[in-house]
Amino acid sequence: MEDKVRYRLIAQVNQAFTPGAPIDSRDLFAGRKREVEKLISTVFQRGQHAVLFGERGVGKTSLANTLFDFLVLMGEFKYQRARINCAEGMDFESIWRLIFRQLSTKIDGEDVELDNTLPGNPNSENVREVFQAMDDPSIVIIDELDRINTTATQTALADTVKTLSDNSINTTLIMVGVADSLDQLIAEHRSIERAIKQIPMPRMSKSELIEIVNKGLSHCPELAIDPSVRDRIADYSQGLPSYTHLLSREAALNVARHHRTYVIMPDLEYAIKEAVDSQLETTLTAYNNAVSSPRGTNYKPVLLSCALAPKDEHGYFYAKNVTEPLRLITAKNYKIPAFARHLKDFCDSSRGPILERRGKPKRVRYRFVKPLMEPYVILRGLADGLITEDRLSHPSAASTEPEQLSLLSPSSVPPIEI
């Protein structure tokens, strides 16, 4: 491979796989067909607004970003658009000034930014009046809604949703956040439920993650990938698209560096080590804080077993779900009492906490506080030799000798209640 071709391929790989940033182009967007349909349907229902909610890292922002591309595909060019990321300390006025700074209308034949028409200390009716002055329909994306933590701002936003809906204003608000932010918004004004289309964003299915790999590689025409490697990337990602991007990028870059064009398993093994080493210092620190202990206390294998445990669609697992992964990792038959203290410790501030727990005694469920930590723990376990690739089977594979642990998608196996 000539240097010119290699450098071009490296550039293509970095453009196709972007683990550090949301997707902002329909050409690279994969999966989420049902959610796209719901979002587009909301735009065309006057008086309806949408809330996208789900775990961090599942692709909510990418979906919101690419909505405009889908509307352009449909021939809908007429919408003005605005988008903001909420930040701590933002109040109602600062939110809407940032939004209206991106929108305009014509007054006496000249374009005028709408933030100049918003009065000081505005309320929901003032926002409605500004939208009514617009000539064009609009779509407004309010991302990171969960960063708004003052009751006054939450109440004013809820009032605005109701006011815009009741008056059939030709704008669509798309609010993006975690599930708790939706609950808080609705709690401030129960009557807005009829005006809001609630669009949950679960973790991506394996087929959707494979689509990410395929779509990315379609932008790198010189590259191809072994199907088993592509499947493995999807398995290790645990439903989180940023890890699919990260592993795909590092594996493909390794191929380009070695003047090859076909991604094979050793490239993925390299990508795993690179992915683990390249994670933010905060991730590494959080992991080390969770598993540091005197010798013989098993925090690393127990945490890895938590990451490998089958989970429900919200990422929760029960203590009993940990026993089988732990047996295959350690070759010992540990009962729940042997690692119950570890689970309790993982939920304590002294170890992060790295897990959170919910439920009554004997019905306690656990999940990772930060979803992105879950695949990191698996990759760390592979990189450190706690588990080997040949001990992990594909979700559809039957158990064979030697015994294998199935990397199941989070929504495919319900947790076992104890």
SULZIRA-V39373 format. One record per run of one state. SS is the DSSP state (hx for helix, st for strand, lp for the rest). FROM is the first residue (numbers start at 0). TO is the last residue. If there is no record, write none. Layout:
{{SS:FROM:TO} {SS:FROM:TO}}
This chain:
{{lp:0:1} {hx:2:15} {lp:16:31} {hx:32:42} {lp:43:47} {st:48:52} {lp:53:58} {hx:59:72} {lp:73:78} {st:79:84} {lp:85:90} {hx:91:99} {lp:100:102} {st:103:106} {lp:107:108} {st:109:112} {hx:113:116} {lp:117:122} {hx:123:131} {lp:132:136} {st:137:142} {lp:143:143} {hx:144:146} {lp:147:149} {hx:150:165} {lp:166:169} {st:170:176} {lp:177:177} {hx:178:186} {lp:187:188} {hx:189:194} {st:195:199} {lp:200:204} {hx:205:216} {lp:217:222} {st:223:224} {lp:225:225} {hx:226:236} {lp:237:239} {hx:240:256} {lp:257:260} {st:261:262} {lp:263:263} {hx:264:277} {lp:278:279} {hx:280:290} {lp:291:297} {hx:298:307} {lp:308:315} {st:316:317} {lp:318:318} {hx:319:329} {lp:330:334} {hx:335:345} {lp:346:347} {hx:348:350} {lp:351:353} {st:354:357} {lp:358:363} {st:364:367} {lp:368:369} {hx:370:382} {lp:383:387} {hx:388:390} {st:391:392} {lp:393:403} {st:404:405} {lp:406:417}}
